[in-house]
Amino acid sequence: MSTKVFISYAHKDENYKESLVEHMSGLIRAGLIHEWNDRKIIAGQHWKDSISEHLESSELIVFLISSAFMNSDYCMGVEVDKALSMHKEKKAQLIPIIIRPVDWADSELSKLQGLPKDALAISSWSNEDEAWVNVISGLKKHIQQFQPKDISLPEKKPDSIKPSEYILNWLSDTEIVLTHRKVNQVNLDDIYVIPDIELESKDNLVDIKSSSYLHKELGHFIISGEEQQGKTSLLKYLYKKLLQKDYLPIYIDAFSVKKSSIEQVISKALQMQYENMDYTTYSKSGKAIILIDNLDNIGLNLKFKNIFLNFITTLTQNTFITCHSSYNYVYGEIPALNEHQPIEMLSLGNKKREELVKKWISLGVEENIEDYELYSKCDDLKSRLNIIIKKNIVPPKPIYVLMLLQMFEANAQLNLDLTSYGHCYQQLIYQSFDKAKILKNDFDKYLNVLTELSWEIFKEKDELKNNELEIFFENYNKKFLPVDNNEVLGKLVGHSILCNNGIKVGFKYPYIYYFFVGKKLQNHIETMMKQKTKLNTY
């Protein structure tokens, strides 16, 4: 049975919290634990209530001890008092982890056995990874030995419906790997800019509004935009806003819809996105709102596509559907969409780019940065962005603006003569490698594995099952220099380059998959051209 672990820390020590979660990944994947920390609180939730609820339902409570933690009134007051009480009553096990040297001898916590060994602070070890391995070993022993006191739980109330941890994590996911020198993890809320939209008013005039208009008006909408325009991020934004208004939104990726059975599709989505919610309760709630992403990728023919969408509109009066701009010419053939108001997402204009730049600059220093510094840095970055965007090297879409900001942050030298976006993608991949602590000498090895893996997935037209993955590595090790399968997969999965759901392994983000498929094709074409040139010389 999985043990719930509650992690408490001072936000100044967030990088230590991230290191702990990273080293716990083996226990998490094995199903031995599932962890919670306050970064999983959804925007709009009452943070004190949420922390209290998760603390009281945990069996293992971990405090990351430092001077910042000891200086926090909330940590040392509310959380420590409650955790010590639960520890004494044997409802949970409380374990202090010393992350930075601090005098904590006068604290009640000092009476507990701390980690790592000899209570030597993590930062004092010559090798921090070894310190964390020691911590994980200690946590394993506590998990194996501790048996929480059997307490009769109160009967669940019918109103205990709430979003699942899976959906809360998904809502915070930026869908691209972002690194910033001031924060360890960049969440979507940190950098999201609400895009402008274009819609036809009742008198057939074009009207430009902010997307925030959508969750205020509600109704049936079909939202079109170019590739990488931010359609999925817009649905995440709407999902969170609707949750705050006490609606029950669900997200459906149209690509996963292979049958027109609405009950089957909705039930599967509810199982992943909510706790204590079934189809019957949902359909009778009067709060249902359906968000369908990438309608142009739905796996149904025209007839059953129409049947499916008709079922949706009978279930709810509020739907948000996204599609590629080119699909505008097709969806007119689907009668079920006749009542949907067409909306076009716009690229980031000058003001929106400025808003995004300010959010990026303010990350981690929101409360300290002076206006002069903020506007000075913003003007500099905007100027550099505009040079690239005006040369049409990359379009003014959120993903590319963020890539460039990240590269400016790292002082990367941009080749402004590039006519493709490959340079940006490659920089993101290299940053992911750095975060995974892959040695630069091994970059080529990992790039080659990913290139060959992408091509195998491309040929199979599906992600690889575990047995197919074993065959892939057997063939790879015969053709190229042998690699340690487990080490390579561990680093690539652990740092969001690949994903493994226990059944299949594939690329987490489509842009990385497309990059490596393109790389394989480019290599193949270059090889053919060399062979042709060689033949011509003979």
TIDRENPA-481096 format. One line per 8 residues: number of its first residue (from 1); for each residue x, y negated, z negated of C-alpha. Coordinates in steps of 0.2 Angstrom, whole numbers, padded with zeros to 4 digits, m for minus. Layout:
N
NUM) X Y Z; ...
This chain:
538
1) 0000 0000 0000; 0006 m0017 0005; 0012 m0029 m0010; 0007 m0047 m0008; 0022 m0059 m0012; 0020 m0077 m0017; 0035 m0088 m0013; 0036 m0105 m0023
9) 0050 m0117 m0019; 0054 m0136 m0018; 0052 m0142 0000; 0069 m0149 m0001; 0075 m0130 m0001; 0064 m0125 0014; 0079 m0118 0023; 0082 m0106 0009
17) 0064 m0101 0010; 0065 m0097 0028; 0081 m0087 0025; 0072 m0076 0012; 0057 m0073 0024; 0069 m0069 0038; 0078 m0056 0027; 0061 m0049 0021
25) 0056 m0046 0039; 0061 m0027 0038; 0049 m0025 0023; 0036 m0035 0032; 0037 m0024 0048; 0037 m0008 0038; 0020 m0014 0029; 0028 m0014 0012
33) 0024 m0032 0009; 0015 m0047 0016; 0021 m0064 0010; 0013 m0081 0007; 0020 m0098 0005; 0012 m0115 0006; 0017 m0118 0024; 0002 m0107 0029
41) m0011 m0119 0022; m0021 m0125 0037; m0024 m0143 0039; m0040 m0149 0030; m0039 m0135 0017; m0038 m0141 m0002; m0020 m0137 m0005; m0021 m0135 m0023
49) m0035 m0123 m0022; m0027 m0113 m0008; m0011 m0111 m0018; m0020 m0106 m0034; m0030 m0093 m0025; m0015 m0085 m0017; m0005 m0086 m0033; m0018 m0077 m0043
57) m0020 m0063 m0030; m0001 m0059 m0029; 0008 m0044 m0036; 0025 m0051 m0034; 0029 m0070 m0038; 0046 m0077 m0032; 0052 m0093 m0038; 0067 m0101 m0028
65) 0077 m0110 m0042; 0086 m0126 m0039; 0088 m0143 m0047; 0074 m0149 m0034; 0062 m0135 m0041; 0066 m0139 m0059; 0062 m0157 m0055; 0045 m0153 m0047
73) 0031 m0157 m0059; 0019 m0145 m0050; 0031 m0131 m0048; 0037 m0132 m0066; 0020 m0136 m0073; 0005 m0128 m0064; 0014 m0114 m0055; 0026 m0108 m0068
81) 0013 m0108 m0082; 0001 m0098 m0072; 0015 m0086 m0066; 0022 m0083 m0083; 0005 m0079 m0090; 0002 m0067 m0076; 0019 m0059 m0079; 0015 m0057 m0098
89) m0001 m0049 m0094; 0007 m0037 m0082; m0005 m0043 m0068; 0011 m0048 m0057; 0030 m0047 m0058; 0039 m0064 m0058; 0056 m0065 m0051; 0067 m0080 m0051
97) 0080 m0081 m0037; 0094 m0094 m0040; 0097 m0103 m0023; 0108 m0118 m0029; 0118 m0120 m0045; 0107 m0128 m0059; 0106 m0128 m0078; 0090 m0119 m0082
105) 0095 m0111 m0098; 0081 m0121 m0108; 0068 m0115 m0096; 0056 m0101 m0100; 0061 m0094 m0084; 0079 m0091 m0090; 0072 m0076 m0101; 0068 m0066 m0085
113) 0081 m0056 m0075; 0085 m0066 m0060; 0092 m0062 m0043; 0105 m0061 m0035; 0117 m0051 m0046; 0124 m0060 m0061; 0112 m0074 m0057; 0125 m0081 m0046
121) 0117 m0094 m0034; 0115 m0090 m0016; 0124 m0106 m0011; 0139 m0100 m0021; 0142 m0084 m0012; 0156 m0084 0001; 0144 m0075 0013; 0125 m0080 0011
129) 0119 m0065 0021; 0127 m0053 0008; 0118 m0063 m0006; 0101 m0061 0002; 0104 m0043 0005; 0107 m0041 m0013; 0091 m0051 m0017; 0081 m0039 m0005
137) 0088 m0024 m0013; 0083 m0031 m0030; 0065 m0035 m0024; 0064 m0017 m0017; 0067 m0010 m0034; 0054 m0021 m0042; 0041 m0016 m0029; 0044 0002 m0032
145) 0044 0002 m0051; 0031 m0011 m0055; 0013 m0006 m0057; 0001 m0020 m0059; m0011 m0019 m0074; m0028 m0011 m0067; m0040 m0026 m0067; m0058 m0024 m0062
153) m0060 m0037 m0047; m0075 m0048 m0047; m0088 m0043 m0033; m0085 m0052 m0017; m0097 m0066 m0013; m0106 m0066 0004; m0098 m0083 0006; m0080 m0077 0005
161) m0078 m0078 0024; m0062 m0087 0028; m0049 m0087 0042; m0036 m0073 0042; m0017 m0076 0039; m0015 m0070 0057; m0025 m0085 0065; m0018 m0097 0053
169) 0000 m0093 0058; m0005 m0093 0076; m0013 m0111 0074; 0004 m0117 0068; 0014 m0109 0082; 0021 m0121 0094; 0022 m0107 0107; 0040 m0112 0111
177) 0056 m0110 0100; 0060 m0128 0093; 0074 m0133 0082; 0077 m0149 0073; 0092 m0155 0062; 0080 m0161 0049; 0068 m0147 0047; 0070 m0128 0048
185) 0054 m0124 0056; 0044 m0135 0068; 0025 m0132 0067; 0012 m0137 0080; 0004 m0150 0067; 0021 m0158 0066; 0023 m0163 0084; 0005 m0162 0092
193) m0001 m0177 0102; m0019 m0177 0107; m0019 m0178 0126; m0031 m0189 0136; m0044 m0182 0147; m0054 m0187 0162; m0072 m0184 0163; m0087 m0190 0174
201) m0100 m0200 0164; m0118 m0199 0168; m0118 m0213 0181; m0104 m0203 0190; m0090 m0215 0185; m0073 m0208 0179; m0071 m0210 0161; m0054 m0208 0152
209) m0055 m0203 0133; m0045 m0195 0120; m0048 m0176 0118; m0053 m0179 0100; m0070 m0184 0108; m0073 m0165 0111; m0075 m0159 0094; m0086 m0174 0089
217) m0098 m0172 0104; m0099 m0153 0106; m0108 m0144 0120; m0102 m0134 0135; m0085 m0139 0142; m0073 m0132 0155; m0056 m0140 0154; m0044 m0139 0168
225) m0025 m0143 0168; m0009 m0139 0177; 0003 m0125 0171; 0011 m0130 0154; m0001 m0144 0152; m0005 m0139 0134; m0022 m0131 0137; m0019 m0118 0123
233) m0012 m0131 0111; m0028 m0141 0114; m0039 m0126 0109; m0029 m0124 0094; m0032 m0142 0089; m0050 m0140 0092; m0051 m0124 0082; m0043 m0132 0067
241) m0055 m0147 0068; m0070 m0136 0070; m0065 m0126 0055; m0064 m0142 0045; m0082 m0146 0050; m0087 m0129 0043; m0090 m0121 0060; m0084 m0103 0065
249) m0074 m0105 0080; m0066 m0090 0089; m0052 m0089 0102; m0053 m0077 0117; m0038 m0076 0129; m0048 m0072 0145; m0034 m0061 0151; m0038 m0048 0138
257) m0057 m0047 0143; m0059 m0031 0154; m0077 m0027 0150; m0092 m0038 0150; m0098 m0032 0133; m0099 m0048 0123; m0101 m0039 0106; m0086 m0028 0109
265) m0075 m0044 0114; m0082 m0055 0100; m0080 m0041 0087; m0062 m0038 0091; m0058 m0057 0090; m0067 m0058 0073; m0058 m0043 0066; m0041 m0052 0069
273) m0047 m0070 0066; m0058 m0069 0050; m0060 m0060 0034; m0077 m0052 0029; m0085 m0056 0046; m0094 m0045 0057; m0103 m0048 0074; m0121 m0048 0066
281) m0116 m0060 0053; m0107 m0071 0066; m0121 m0071 0079; m0134 m0076 0066; m0123 m0089 0057; m0128 m0104 0068; m0110 m0110 0067; m0103 m0100 0081
289) m0091 m0109 0094; m0082 m0099 0107; m0065 m0105 0114; m0060 m0096 0130; m0042 m0099 0137; m0036 m0096 0155; m0053 m0091 0163; m0044 m0089 0180
297) m0035 m0074 0172; m0051 m0065 0166; m0051 m0047 0171; m0069 m0046 0178; m0076 m0048 0195; m0087 m0062 0200; m0103 m0053 0196; m0098 m0047 0178
305) m0089 m0063 0175; m0106 m0072 0177; m0114 m0059 0165; m0101 m0061 0152; m0102 m0080 0152; m0121 m0079 0152; m0120 m0069 0136; m0108 m0082 0128
313) m0120 m0096 0131; m0134 m0086 0124; m0124 m0084 0108; m0119 m0102 0106; m0123 m0119 0112; m0105 m0124 0110; m0091 m0117 0121; m0074 m0124 0127
321) m0066 m0115 0142; m0049 m0119 0150; m0043 m0115 0167; m0030 m0120 0179; m0033 m0136 0190; m0034 m0125 0206; m0048 m0115 0198; m0059 m0131 0200
329) m0063 m0125 0218; m0069 m0108 0212; m0079 m0109 0196; m0093 m0118 0206; m0097 m0101 0212; m0101 m0095 0194; m0119 m0100 0190; m0116 m0097 0171
337) m0104 m0113 0172; m0117 m0125 0180; m0121 m0132 0163; m0103 m0135 0158; m0096 m0152 0159; m0080 m0153 0169; m0065 m0161 0161; m0047 m0164 0168
345) m0032 m0164 0156; m0020 m0178 0159; m0001 m0178 0158; 0007 m0188 0144; 0007 m0206 0149; 0020 m0219 0142; 0010 m0221 0126; 0007 m0203 0123
353) 0026 m0199 0126; 0030 m0213 0114; 0019 m0205 0101; 0027 m0188 0103; 0045 m0196 0102; 0040 m0205 0085; 0034 m0189 0078; 0050 m0180 0083
361) 0061 m0194 0075; 0051 m0194 0059; 0052 m0175 0056; 0058 m0172 0039; 0060 m0190 0035; 0042 m0197 0037; 0043 m0205 0019; 0060 m0213 0021
369) 0063 m0219 0038; 0062 m0238 0040; 0052 m0245 0054; 0067 m0253 0062; 0076 m0237 0063; 0061 m0228 0070; 0058 m0240 0084; 0076 m0242 0088
377) 0078 m0223 0090; 0061 m0222 0099; 0066 m0235 0112; 0083 m0226 0116; 0075 m0209 0118; 0060 m0216 0128; 0073 m0224 0140; 0082 m0207 0142
385) 0066 m0198 0145; 0060 m0210 0158; 0076 m0209 0168; 0073 m0190 0170; 0054 m0190 0172; 0055 m0204 0185; 0067 m0194 0195; 0054 m0180 0195
393) 0067 m0168 0188; 0054 m0162 0175; 0035 m0167 0174; 0028 m0177 0159; 0021 m0162 0151; 0023 m0159 0132; 0034 m0143 0134; 0047 m0152 0145
401) 0047 m0168 0134; 0050 m0157 0119; 0064 m0147 0127; 0072 m0164 0132; 0071 m0171 0115; 0078 m0155 0108; 0092 m0156 0120; 0095 m0175 0116
409) 0095 m0170 0097; 0109 m0157 0101; 0119 m0170 0111; 0118 m0158 0126; 0124 m0165 0142; 0110 m0165 0155; 0113 m0162 0173; 0101 m0176 0180
417) 0103 m0169 0198; 0094 m0153 0194; 0079 m0150 0204; 0072 m0135 0194; 0067 m0133 0176; 0079 m0118 0173; 0091 m0129 0164; 0078 m0133 0150
425) 0073 m0115 0148; 0091 m0109 0147; 0094 m0122 0133; 0080 m0116 0123; 0085 m0098 0125; 0103 m0102 0119; 0096 m0111 0104; 0086 m0096 0100
433) 0102 m0085 0101; 0111 m0098 0089; 0096 m0096 0077; 0098 m0077 0078; 0116 m0079 0074; 0121 m0070 0090; 0140 m0074 0093; 0143 m0084 0109
441) 0154 m0070 0115; 0139 m0059 0115; 0127 m0072 0125; 0130 m0063 0142; 0126 m0046 0134; 0110 m0052 0127; 0106 m0062 0143; 0109 m0046 0154
449) 0098 m0035 0142; 0084 m0048 0144; 0086 m0049 0163; 0085 m0030 0165; 0070 m0029 0153; 0060 m0042 0161; 0062 m0033 0178; 0057 m0017 0171
457) 0041 m0025 0164; 0038 m0033 0180; 0040 m0017 0190; 0028 m0008 0177; 0016 m0023 0177; 0014 m0021 0158; 0024 m0022 0142; 0034 m0006 0138
465) 0028 0007 0125; 0041 0013 0113; 0045 0029 0122; 0047 0019 0138; 0058 0007 0129; 0070 0021 0124; 0071 0027 0142; 0075 0009 0147
473) 0090 0008 0135; 0096 0026 0140; 0097 0020 0158; 0104 0003 0153; 0118 0011 0143; 0122 0022 0158; 0123 0007 0170; 0130 m0006 0159
481) 0141 m0008 0144; 0132 0002 0130; 0123 m0009 0117; 0116 m0005 0100; 0097 m0004 0104; 0092 m0007 0086; 0103 m0022 0083; 0098 m0030 0099
489) 0079 m0028 0097; 0080 m0033 0079; 0088 m0050 0083; 0077 m0053 0098; 0061 m0048 0090; 0065 m0057 0073; 0068 m0073 0082; 0053 m0074 0093
497) 0061 m0070 0110; 0053 m0053 0111; 0037 m0047 0101; 0033 m0029 0095; 0015 m0025 0090; 0020 m0007 0085; 0014 0000 0101; 0022 m0011 0115
505) 0037 m0022 0117; 0037 m0038 0128; 0042 m0056 0129; 0033 m0067 0116; 0032 m0082 0127; 0028 m0081 0146; 0041 m0095 0151; 0055 m0084 0145
513) 0048 m0069 0154; 0047 m0079 0170; 0064 m0086 0168; 0072 m0069 0167; 0062 m0062 0181; 0067 m0077 0192; 0085 m0074 0186; 0085 m0056 0192
521) 0078 m0061 0209; 0091 m0074 0211; 0105 m0061 0207; 0097 m0049 0219; 0097 m0062 0233; 0115 m0068 0229; 0121 m0050 0230; 0112 m0047 0247
529) 0119 m0063 0254; 0137 m0058 0249; 0134 m0041 0257; 0128 m0049 0273; 0143 m0061 0273; 0155 m0047 0271; 0147 m0037 0285; 0148 m0052 0297
537) 0167 m0054 0293; 0169 m0037 0299
